[in-house]
Amino acid sequence: MSGRQGGKAKPLKAPKKQNKELDEDDLAFQKKQKEDEAARKAAVAKMSGKKK
């Protein structure tokens, strides 16, 4: 038997994430997503307020 057999294997290192440059379409999409999320949260707050 070899000296380093058995036991838990070390996990492989994940590659570093590359910094992706965002173009105008990506920035517009992110802005729309944030606006939609804010609108959804406002709607949920409004609906929960009416039930009281």
N, C-alpha and C positions, 0 to 999 in steps of 0.2 A: 504494500500500500504506500501511496505517496504521502508526504508529510502534510499536505494541505487538502485534505479531502473531508467531506462531510461538513455539517454546520450550515449556518445560513449564509447564502451568497450575498455579496455586496451588491446593492443596486447600481445600475449604470448611471453615470452623471448625465443630466439633461443638458442639451446644447443651450447656449446662451441665446436669449431672444434678440433678434435683430430689431433695431429701431426703424420702424417703417414710416416713411414720410407720407403725410396725409395730403391729398389733393383737395380741391374745392368741393368735389362731390362727396368725399368722405366727411369733410367738416360739416357740410350741409346735412348729411344724413345723421350725424351725431347730434346736431342741434335739434333736428326734428324728433329724434328719439327722446331727448331730454324734455322737450315741450310736451310730447305725448305722455311721458311718465308723470310730469307735473299735472297735466289735465286729468289723468286717471286718478291720481292721489286726491285731487280736489273733488272729483266726482264721488269717490268713496267716502270722503269726509262729509260731504253734503248729504249723501244717502244715510250714513250712520247717524247724522244729526237729526234727521227727520223722524227717525223711529222712536226717539225719546219722548 
